[in-house]
Amino acid sequence: MGNLKAPYVKQCYEGDPQVINCFISALHHLKPYLASGIKEIELPTVEPFLMDELSLSLTGGPNGYTISLKEMMIYGASNFSMSKLKLSENGKPFEAQINIPSLKINARYQSSGVLIILPASGNGTFLGQFDDLDCMLKGKVSINVKDGQRYLHVDALHVDLTVKKMRMMVKNIFKNNRILTEAINLFLRENGHEVFKVMLPQLRKKLAGLFMSISNKLLTHVPVDVFYVPLAKQTS
């Protein structure tokens, strides 16, 4: 692409006292492109993005109640807003805070074990909605030089999550077994925060992987000097 600016790139300038705000608005500028995907750099749409599987052990014991969520389609990730950005300095990690108003999860649901006193093995559909999600990102970046151009790369990323409100439910469980469906839904309603706590470590890891792969796909195609124009290349 050389130094030609792609439409999804909003440029920021070295020496600008408001450069952090510029970077934040450059990330917000990307949202519609993330939602629709960017063909020329083989970036698929993130609406929805697909996660492979989460396995959750919810109660202990030999007949412990275990859920696995497969083929998880997650909607709403492109509708983020960033409130804080701290760039990496002297080898310290960069930090960013983003909020996602609502994430919806649609997944294939399988369970085994005993729930309260019901044998709760079955499969069906899982629907989850997580509202007002705060993500704290911390990561390390490096610079690679290729064909005389400098490129940024995200080497490691850590994601922390908190969620204000959640709803989880299942349907079409085990050939529409109504009693089992209601028991599982009651359990999910009353133990939503516990279920989310069990989900969290895997969800954090999977989201970190997703954010990293999106960032690196973009950064591999856009040299640093194109999105952060150095003083030497600025024309007055």
Buried (B, 14 or more C-beta within 10 A) or exposed (E): EEEEBBEBBBEBBEEBEEBBEBBBEBBEEBBEBBBBEBEEBEBBEBBBBEBEBBEBEBBEEEBEBBBBBBEBBBBBBBBBEBEEBEEBEEEEBBBBBBBBEEBBBBBBBBBBBBBEEBEBBBBBEBBBBBBBBBBBBBBBBEEEEEEEBBBBBBEEBBBBBEBEEBEBBBEEBBEEBEEBBEBBBEBBEEBBEEBBEBBBEBBBEBBBEBBBBBBBBBBBBBBBBBBBBEEEEEEE
